[in-house]
């Protein structure tokens, strides 16, 4: 079972920030063999969703308000689970929690994500719908997806 906590940037401890950057680098840089600038300045303006299992960070996402990543949308980004927990549906729990954080903090704002294209069906299960054509982001096919936020 994963327990989730949500914190703004200022509330994160240095250890939590280290764990976040380590998990993101483990998956997005090393596992996916994709060198890119992960530290992009948006973390300062994010609500960080941290998922712990046995006191270890195993799931993470960041929630951003309208105007940070997209002018007309709130967004969820850097959605990641540790390889150690994959295949157990915990990614769905993470996305559900992140959507809930978005709805609570940015009520009524539609939510946009830049999803890796091979995960389109995964995000469809959470109500996200593809918009436009696939595009390359850091040499990985992505697709824009939007969830209407009616709450």
Backbone as JSON Lines, residues from 0, in Angstrom:
{"i":0,"aa":"X","n":[0.85,-1.18,0.0],"ca":[0.0,0.0,0.0],"c":[0.88,1.24,0.0]}
{"i":1,"aa":"X","n":[0.53,2.19,-0.82],"ca":[1.27,3.46,-0.89],"c":[0.51,4.5,-0.07]}
{"i":2,"aa":"X","n":[1.26,5.29,0.68],"ca":[0.65,6.44,1.35],"c":[1.17,7.69,0.65]}
{"i":3,"aa":"X","n":[0.24,8.6,0.37],"ca":[0.57,9.81,-0.37],"c":[0.54,11.04,0.53]}
{"i":4,"aa":"X","n":[1.46,11.96,0.27],"ca":[1.46,13.27,0.9],"c":[1.62,14.31,-0.2]}
{"i":5,"aa":"X","n":[1.09,15.5,0.05],"ca":[1.18,16.6,-0.91],"c":[1.86,17.77,-0.21]}
{"i":6,"aa":"X","n":[2.81,18.38,-0.88],"ca":[3.52,19.51,-0.29],"c":[3.87,20.53,-1.37]}
{"i":7,"aa":"X","n":[3.83,21.81,-0.98],"ca":[4.37,22.81,-1.9],"c":[5.89,22.79,-1.76]}
{"i":8,"aa":"X","n":[6.57,23.47,-2.64],"ca":[8.03,23.41,-2.69],"c":[8.66,23.82,-1.37]}
{"i":9,"aa":"X","n":[8.17,24.9,-0.78],"ca":[8.76,25.42,0.45],"c":[8.64,24.44,1.62]}
{"i":10,"aa":"X","n":[7.66,23.55,1.59],"ca":[7.45,22.59,2.67],"c":[8.31,21.33,2.52]}
{"i":11,"aa":"X","n":[8.91,21.13,1.36],"ca":[9.74,19.95,1.15],"c":[11.02,20.03,1.98]}
{"i":12,"aa":"X","n":[11.41,18.9,2.55],"ca":[12.71,18.86,3.23],"c":[13.8,18.63,2.17]}
{"i":13,"aa":"X","n":[15.03,18.85,2.54],"ca":[16.12,18.6,1.59],"c":[16.17,17.12,1.23]}
{"i":14,"aa":"X","n":[15.86,16.24,2.19],"ca":[15.85,14.81,1.9],"c":[14.75,14.45,0.9]}
{"i":15,"aa":"X","n":[13.58,15.04,1.06],"ca":[12.48,14.77,0.11],"c":[12.84,15.27,-1.28]}
{"i":16,"aa":"X","n":[13.42,16.45,-1.36],"ca":[13.82,17.0,-2.66],"c":[14.86,16.1,-3.32]}
{"i":17,"aa":"X","n":[15.8,15.62,-2.54],"ca":[16.81,14.7,-3.06],"c":[16.15,13.44,-3.6]}
{"i":18,"aa":"X","n":[15.22,12.86,-2.82],"ca":[14.52,11.64,-3.25],"c":[13.74,11.87,-4.54]}
{"i":19,"aa":"X","n":[13.09,13.04,-4.65],"ca":[12.33,13.38,-5.86],"c":[13.25,13.4,-7.07]}
{"i":20,"aa":"X","n":[14.35,14.16,-6.96],"ca":[15.27,14.27,-8.09],"c":[15.91,12.92,-8.42]}
{"i":21,"aa":"X","n":[16.19,12.11,-7.39],"ca":[16.78,10.79,-7.63],"c":[15.82,9.88,-8.39]}
{"i":22,"aa":"X","n":[14.53,9.86,-7.98],"ca":[13.55,9.01,-8.67],"c":[13.33,9.49,-10.1]}
{"i":23,"aa":"X","n":[13.19,10.8,-10.28],"ca":[12.99,11.31,-11.64],"c":[14.2,10.99,-12.52]}
{"i":24,"aa":"X","n":[15.41,11.13,-12.0],"ca":[16.61,10.82,-12.8],"c":[16.7,9.33,-13.09]}
{"i":25,"aa":"X","n":[16.37,8.49,-12.09],"ca":[16.43,7.04,-12.29],"c":[15.58,6.6,-13.47]}
{"i":26,"aa":"X","n":[14.39,7.18,-13.58],"ca":[13.46,6.75,-14.63],"c":[13.63,7.56,-15.91]}
{"i":27,"aa":"X","n":[13.51,8.88,-15.81],"ca":[13.47,9.7,-17.02],"c":[14.83,9.84,-17.7]}
{"i":28,"aa":"X","n":[15.91,9.84,-16.95],"ca":[17.23,10.03,-17.55],"c":[17.93,8.69,-17.79]}
{"i":29,"aa":"X","n":[18.04,7.87,-16.73],"ca":[18.81,6.62,-16.86],"c":[18.01,5.54,-17.57]}
{"i":30,"aa":"X","n":[16.82,5.17,-17.02],"ca":[16.04,4.07,-17.6],"c":[15.62,4.37,-19.03]}
{"i":31,"aa":"X","n":[15.18,5.59,-19.28],"ca":[14.7,5.94,-20.62],"c":[15.82,6.49,-21.51]}
{"i":32,"aa":"X","n":[17.04,6.5,-20.98],"ca":[18.21,6.94,-21.74],"c":[17.95,8.27,-22.44]}
{"i":33,"aa":"X","n":[17.52,9.25,-21.64],"ca":[17.09,10.52,-22.2],"c":[17.67,11.68,-21.39]}
{"i":34,"aa":"X","n":[18.87,12.11,-21.75],"ca":[19.41,13.28,-21.03],"c":[18.6,14.53,-21.37]}
{"i":35,"aa":"X","n":[18.06,15.16,-20.35],"ca":[17.28,16.37,-20.55],"c":[17.38,17.21,-19.29]}
{"i":36,"aa":"X","n":[16.97,18.46,-19.37],"ca":[17.04,19.38,-18.22],"c":[15.82,19.18,-17.34]}
{"i":37,"aa":"X","n":[15.95,18.32,-16.34],"ca":[14.84,18.02,-15.44],"c":[14.52,19.2,-14.53]}
{"i":38,"aa":"X","n":[15.54,19.83,-13.99],"ca":[15.34,20.96,-13.09],"c":[15.04,22.17,-13.96]}
{"i":39,"aa":"X","n":[13.74,22.5,-14.06],"ca":[13.29,23.5,-15.03],"c":[12.67,24.75,-14.41]}
{"i":40,"aa":"X","n":[12.74,24.89,-13.1],"ca":[12.17,26.06,-12.44],"c":[10.71,25.92,-12.07]}
{"i":41,"aa":"X","n":[10.03,24.92,-12.6],"ca":[8.6,24.75,-12.31],"c":[8.34,24.12,-10.95]}
{"i":42,"aa":"X","n":[9.34,23.44,-10.39],"ca":[9.15,22.82,-9.09],"c":[8.8,23.84,-8.01]}
{"i":43,"aa":"X","n":[9.33,25.06,-8.14],"ca":[9.04,26.13,-7.18],"c":[7.54,26.43,-7.12]}
{"i":44,"aa":"X","n":[6.84,26.24,-8.24],"ca":[5.44,26.62,-8.38],"c":[4.5,25.41,-8.37]}
{"i":45,"aa":"X","n":[4.99,24.28,-7.89],"ca":[4.24,23.03,-7.96],"c":[3.76,22.57,-6.58]}
{"i":46,"aa":"X","n":[2.71,21.76,-6.63],"ca":[2.33,20.96,-5.48],"c":[2.89,19.58,-5.78]}
{"i":47,"aa":"X","n":[3.71,19.07,-4.89],"ca":[4.4,17.81,-5.11],"c":[3.63,16.68,-4.44]}
{"i":48,"aa":"X","n":[3.32,15.66,-5.23],"ca":[2.6,14.48,-4.74],"c":[3.64,13.38,-4.58]}
{"i":49,"aa":"X","n":[3.85,12.98,-3.34],"ca":[4.87,11.98,-3.03],"c":[4.19,10.72,-2.51]}
{"i":50,"aa":"X","n":[4.54,9.58,-3.1],"ca":[3.98,8.3,-2.69],"c":[5.05,7.44,-2.05]}
{"i":51,"aa":"X","n":[4.78,7.02,-0.81],"ca":[5.75,6.25,-0.04],"c":[5.26,4.84,0.24]}
{"i":52,"aa":"X","n":[6.21,3.91,0.19],"ca":[5.96,2.53,0.58],"c":[7.18,2.12,1.41]}
{"i":53,"aa":"X","n":[6.93,1.66,2.62],"ca":[8.03,1.28,3.52],"c":[9.06,2.4,3.65]}
{"i":54,"aa":"X","n":[8.57,3.62,3.82],"ca":[9.41,4.81,4.01],"c":[10.33,5.12,2.83]}
{"i":55,"aa":"X","n":[9.99,4.61,1.65],"ca":[10.78,4.88,0.45],"c":[9.88,5.55,-0.59]}
{"i":56,"aa":"X","n":[10.38,6.6,-1.22],"ca":[9.64,7.27,-2.28],"c":[9.58,6.35,-3.5]}
{"i":57,"aa":"X","n":[8.36,5.96,-3.89],"ca":[8.2,5.04,-5.01],"c":[7.28,5.6,-6.1]}
{"i":58,"aa":"X","n":[6.65,6.74,-5.83],"ca":[5.75,7.35,-6.82],"c":[5.78,8.86,-6.62]}
{"i":59,"aa":"X","n":[5.65,9.59,-7.73],"ca":[5.76,11.04,-7.65],"c":[5.04,11.67,-8.85]}
{"i":60,"aa":"X","n":[4.49,12.85,-8.6],"ca":[3.96,13.71,-9.67],"c":[3.98,15.14,-9.16]}
{"i":61,"aa":"X","n":[4.0,16.07,-10.08],"ca":[3.88,17.47,-9.66],"c":[2.64,18.07,-10.33]}
{"i":62,"aa":"X","n":[1.94,18.88,-9.55],"ca":[0.71,19.52,-9.99],"c":[0.99,21.01,-10.11]}
{"i":63,"aa":"X","n":[0.6,21.58,-11.24],"ca":[0.88,22.98,-11.51],"c":[-0.4,23.73,-11.87]}
{"i":64,"aa":"X","n":[-0.48,24.95,-11.42],"ca":[-1.64,25.77,-11.71],"c":[-1.6,26.34,-13.12]}
{"i":65,"aa":"X","n":[-2.72,26.89,-13.51],"ca":[-2.85,27.51,-14.83],"c":[-1.77,28.57,-15.0]}
{"i":66,"aa":"X","n":[-1.15,28.58,-16.17],"ca":[-0.15,29.58,-16.5],"c":[1.28,29.16,-16.22]}
{"i":67,"aa":"X","n":[1.48,28.03,-15.54],"ca":[2.86,27.6,-15.27],"c":[3.4,26.79,-16.44]}
{"i":68,"aa":"X","n":[2.72,25.71,-16.81],"ca":[3.12,24.93,-17.98],"c":[2.29,25.3,-19.21]}
{"i":69,"aa":"X","n":[1.0,25.56,-18.97],"ca":[0.07,25.86,-20.06],"c":[-0.75,27.08,-19.68]}
{"i":70,"aa":"X","n":[-0.9,27.99,-20.6],"ca":[-1.59,29.26,-20.33],"c":[-3.03,29.06,-19.87]}
{"i":71,"aa":"X","n":[-3.74,28.11,-20.46],"ca":[-5.16,27.96,-20.18],"c":[-5.52,26.73,-19.36]}
{"i":72,"aa":"X","n":[-4.51,26.03,-18.83],"ca":[-4.78,24.77,-18.14],"c":[-3.95,24.62,-16.87]}
{"i":73,"aa":"X","n":[-4.52,23.96,-15.88],"ca":[-3.72,23.39,-14.8],"c":[-3.04,22.17,-15.43]}
{"i":74,"aa":"X","n":[-2.04,21.63,-14.76],"ca":[-1.38,20.47,-15.36],"c":[-0.78,19.55,-14.31]}
{"i":75,"aa":"X","n":[-0.51,18.35,-14.75],"ca":[0.18,17.35,-13.94],"c":[1.37,16.9,-14.77]}
{"i":76,"aa":"X","n":[2.54,16.85,-14.14],"ca":[3.73,16.46,-14.87],"c":[4.66,15.61,-14.03]}
{"i":77,"aa":"X","n":[5.72,15.15,-14.67],"ca":[6.74,14.33,-14.03],"c":[6.12,13.14,-13.3]}
{"i":78,"aa":"X","n":[5.08,12.56,-13.91],"ca":[4.38,11.4,-13.32],"c":[5.31,10.19,-13.44]}
{"i":79,"aa":"X","n":[5.68,9.63,-12.3],"ca":[6.68,8.56,-12.32],"c":[6.46,7.58,-11.19]}
{"i":80,"aa":"X","n":[6.7,6.3,-11.49],"ca":[6.72,5.27,-10.45],"c":[8.05,4.55,-10.53]}
{"i":81,"aa":"X","n":[8.51,4.1,-9.39],"ca":[9.76,3.35,-9.32],"c":[9.61,2.02,-10.05]}
{"i":82,"aa":"X","n":[10.65,1.59,-10.74],"ca":[10.59,0.26,-11.37],"c":[10.25,-0.85,-10.38]}
{"i":83,"aa":"X","n":[10.56,-0.65,-9.11],"ca":[10.31,-1.69,-8.1],"c":[8.84,-1.95,-7.82]}
{"i":84,"aa":"X","n":[7.95,-1.05,-8.24],"ca":[6.51,-1.25,-7.97],"c":[5.67,-1.35,-9.23]}
{"i":85,"aa":"X","n":[6.29,-1.38,-10.38],"ca":[5.53,-1.41,-11.62],"c":[4.75,-2.7,-11.77]}
{"i":86,"aa":"X","n":[3.64,-2.61,-12.49],"ca":[2.81,-3.78,-12.75],"c":[1.83,-4.09,-11.64]}
{"i":87,"aa":"X","n":[1.75,-3.21,-10.64],"ca":[0.87,-3.45,-9.5],"c":[-0.26,-2.42,-9.42]}
{"i":88,"aa":"X","n":[-0.44,-1.65,-10.48],"ca":[-1.52,-0.67,-10.6],"c":[-1.33,0.57,-9.71]}
{"i":89,"aa":"X","n":[-0.16,0.75,-9.1],"ca":[0.06,1.91,-8.25],"c":[0.14,3.2,-9.06]}
{"i":90,"aa":"X","n":[0.47,3.1,-10.34],"ca":[0.47,4.27,-11.21],"c":[-0.92,4.88,-11.31]}
{"i":91,"aa":"X","n":[-1.93,4.03,-11.32],"ca":[-3.31,4.51,-11.35],"c":[-3.65,5.26,-10.06]}
{"i":92,"aa":"X","n":[-3.18,4.73,-8.93],"ca":[-3.4,5.42,-7.65],"c":[-2.75,6.81,-7.68]}
{"i":93,"aa":"X","n":[-1.53,6.87,-8.18],"ca":[-0.8,8.15,-8.26],"c":[-1.57,9.16,-9.11]}
{"i":94,"aa":"X","n":[-2.02,8.74,-10.28],"ca":[-2.75,9.66,-11.16],"c":[-4.06,10.11,-10.5]}
{"i":95,"aa":"X","n":[-4.77,9.19,-9.86],"ca":[-6.01,9.56,-9.17],"c":[-5.75,10.6,-8.08]}
{"i":96,"aa":"X","n":[-4.7,10.4,-7.3],"ca":[-4.37,11.36,-6.24],"c":[-4.0,12.71,-6.86]}
{"i":97,"aa":"X","n":[-3.19,12.7,-7.91],"ca":[-2.78,13.96,-8.55],"c":[-3.98,14.7,-9.13]}
{"i":98,"aa":"X","n":[-4.9,13.99,-9.73],"ca":[-6.12,14.63,-10.25],"c":[-6.91,15.24,-9.09]}
{"i":99,"aa":"X","n":[-7.02,14.53,-7.99],"ca":[-7.71,15.06,-6.82],"c":[-7.06,16.32,-6.29]}
{"i":100,"aa":"X","n":[-5.74,16.36,-6.26],"ca":[-5.01,17.55,-5.81],"c":[-5.3,18.72,-6.77]}
{"i":101,"aa":"X","n":[-5.32,18.42,-8.05],"ca":[-5.63,19.44,-9.06],"c":[-7.04,19.99,-8.85]}
{"i":102,"aa":"X","n":[-8.0,19.11,-8.68],"ca":[-9.39,19.54,-8.52],"c":[-9.58,20.36,-7.25]}
{"i":103,"aa":"X","n":[-8.9,19.98,-6.19],"ca":[-9.03,20.71,-4.91],"c":[-8.4,22.1,-5.0]}
{"i":104,"aa":"X","n":[-7.24,22.18,-5.61],"ca":[-6.5,23.44,-5.64],"c":[-6.83,24.35,-6.81]}
{"i":105,"aa":"X","n":[-7.32,23.76,-7.89],"ca":[-7.64,24.53,-9.1],"c":[-9.02,24.13,-9.61]}
{"i":106,"aa":"X","n":[-10.05,24.34,-8.79],"ca":[-11.4,23.86,-9.17],"c":[-11.88,24.47,-10.48]}
{"i":107,"aa":"X","n":[-12.46,23.6,-11.28],"ca":[-13.04,24.03,-12.54],"c":[-12.05,24.2,-13.68]}
{"i":108,"aa":"X","n":[-10.77,24.17,-13.4],"ca":[-9.78,24.32,-14.47],"c":[-9.56,22.97,-15.16]}
{"i":109,"aa":"X","n":[-9.61,22.94,-16.48],"ca":[-9.26,21.7,-17.16],"c":[-7.78,21.39,-16.92]}
{"i":110,"aa":"X","n":[-7.43,20.1,-16.97],"ca":[-6.08,19.64,-16.68],"c":[-5.44,19.12,-17.96]}
{"i":111,"aa":"X","n":[-4.24,19.59,-18.24],"ca":[-3.52,19.14,-19.43],"c":[-2.24,18.42,-19.03]}
{"i":112,"aa":"X","n":[-1.95,17.35,-19.74],"ca":[-0.7,16.64,-19.55],"c":[-0.02,16.46,-20.9]}
{"i":113,"aa":"X","n":[1.29,16.29,-20.85],"ca":[2.06,15.89,-22.02],"c":[2.47,14.45,-21.76]}
{"i":114,"aa":"X","n":[1.71,13.52,-22.3],"ca":[1.88,12.11,-21.99],"c":[2.79,11.43,-23.0]}
{"i":115,"aa":"X","n":[3.61,10.51,-22.53],"ca":[4.33,9.68,-23.48],"c":[3.28,8.92,-24.28]}
{"i":116,"aa":"X","n":[3.43,8.94,-25.59],"ca":[2.39,8.44,-26.49],"c":[1.99,6.99,-26.2]}
{"i":117,"aa":"X","n":[2.93,6.15,-25.77],"ca":[2.59,4.75,-25.52],"c":[1.72,4.59,-24.27]}
{"i":118,"aa":"X","n":[1.52,5.65,-23.49],"ca":[0.68,5.6,-22.29],"c":[-0.7,6.23,-22.51]}
{"i":119,"aa":"X","n":[-1.05,6.51,-23.75],"ca":[-2.33,7.17,-24.04],"c":[-3.51,6.38,-23.45]}
{"i":120,"aa":"X","n":[-3.55,5.08,-23.62],"ca":[-4.67,4.28,-23.1],"c":[-4.7,4.29,-21.57]}
{"i":121,"aa":"X","n":[-3.53,4.3,-20.95],"ca":[-3.46,4.4,-19.49],"c":[-4.16,5.67,-19.02]}
{"i":122,"aa":"X","n":[-3.86,6.8,-19.64],"ca":[-4.46,8.08,-19.24],"c":[-5.92,8.19,-19.66]}
{"i":123,"aa":"X","n":[-6.31,7.5,-20.74],"ca":[-7.73,7.45,-21.13],"c":[-8.57,6.89,-19.99]}
{"i":124,"aa":"X","n":[-8.03,5.93,-19.26],"ca":[-8.76,5.31,-18.15],"c":[-9.06,6.32,-17.03]}
{"i":125,"aa":"X","n":[-8.36,7.43,-17.03],"ca":[-8.56,8.47,-16.02],"c":[-9.35,9.66,-16.58]}
{"i":126,"aa":"X","n":[-9.85,9.5,-17.8],"ca":[-10.68,10.53,-18.4],"c":[-9.95,11.5,-19.3]}
{"i":127,"aa":"X","n":[-8.65,11.36,-19.48],"ca":[-7.91,12.25,-20.37],"c":[-8.19,11.88,-21.82]}
{"i":128,"aa":"X","n":[-8.32,12.9,-22.66],"ca":[-8.55,12.71,-24.09],"c":[-7.43,13.37,-24.87]}
{"i":129,"aa":"X","n":[-6.94,12.68,-25.88],"ca":[-5.85,13.2,-26.71],"c":[-6.3,14.42,-27.49]}
{"i":130,"aa":"X","n":[-5.38,15.35,-27.64],"ca":[-5.63,16.54,-28.46],"c":[-4.47,16.7,-29.43]}
{"i":131,"aa":"X","n":[-4.77,16.86,-30.68],"ca":[-3.73,17.08,-31.67],"c":[-2.94,15.83,-32.01]}
{"i":132,"aa":"X","n":[-1.85,16.07,-32.69],"ca":[-0.99,14.99,-33.17],"c":[0.12,14.72,-32.18]}
{"i":133,"aa":"X","n":[0.7,13.53,-32.28],"ca":[1.86,13.2,-31.46],"c":[3.04,14.08,-31.88]}
{"i":134,"aa":"X","n":[3.94,14.34,-30.95],"ca":[5.11,15.17,-31.19],"c":[6.28,14.6,-30.38]}
{"i":135,"aa":"X","n":[7.48,15.0,-30.76],"ca":[8.66,14.56,-30.03],"c":[8.99,15.56,-28.93]}
{"i":136,"aa":"X","n":[9.18,15.03,-27.74],"ca":[9.67,15.82,-26.61],"c":[10.86,15.07,-26.06]}
{"i":137,"aa":"X","n":[12.03,15.68,-26.15],"ca":[13.27,15.02,-25.73],"c":[13.45,13.68,-26.44]}
{"i":138,"aa":"X","n":[13.12,13.67,-27.73],"ca":[13.25,12.5,-28.61],"c":[12.36,11.32,-28.22]}
{"i":139,"aa":"X","n":[11.32,11.57,-27.43],"ca":[10.35,10.54,-27.06],"c":[8.98,10.99,-27.56]}
{"i":140,"aa":"X","n":[8.23,10.14,-28.29],"ca":[6.91,10.54,-28.76],"c":[5.96,10.84,-27.6]}
{"i":141,"aa":"X","n":[5.33,11.99,-27.65],"ca":[4.37,12.44,-26.65],"c":[3.08,12.86,-27.33]}
{"i":142,"aa":"X","n":[2.04,12.99,-26.53],"ca":[0.77,13.5,-27.03],"c":[0.14,14.36,-25.94]}
{"i":143,"aa":"X","n":[-0.43,15.49,-26.35],"ca":[-1.15,16.34,-25.41],"c":[-2.48,15.69,-25.08]}
{"i":144,"aa":"X","n":[-2.85,15.75,-23.79],"ca":[-4.11,15.16,-23.35],"c":[-4.77,16.11,-22.35]}
{"i":145,"aa":"X","n":[-6.11,16.17,-22.41],"ca":[-6.84,17.09,-21.54],"c":[-7.94,16.33,-20.8]}
{"i":146,"aa":"X","n":[-8.11,16.7,-19.54],"ca":[-9.19,16.2,-18.71],"c":[-10.04,17.4,-18.32]}
{"i":147,"aa":"X","n":[-11.31,17.34,-18.66],"ca":[-12.22,18.41,-18.25],"c":[-12.43,18.29,-16.74]}
{"i":148,"aa":"X","n":[-12.22,19.38,-16.03],"ca":[-12.3,19.39,-14.57],"c":[-13.6,20.09,-14.19]}
{"i":149,"aa":"X","n":[-14.64,19.33,-13.95],"ca":[-15.97,19.9,-13.7],"c":[-16.26,20.12,-12.24]}
{"i":150,"aa":"X","n":[-15.31,19.79,-11.37],"ca":[-15.57,19.95,-9.93],"c":[-14.88,21.18,-9.43]}
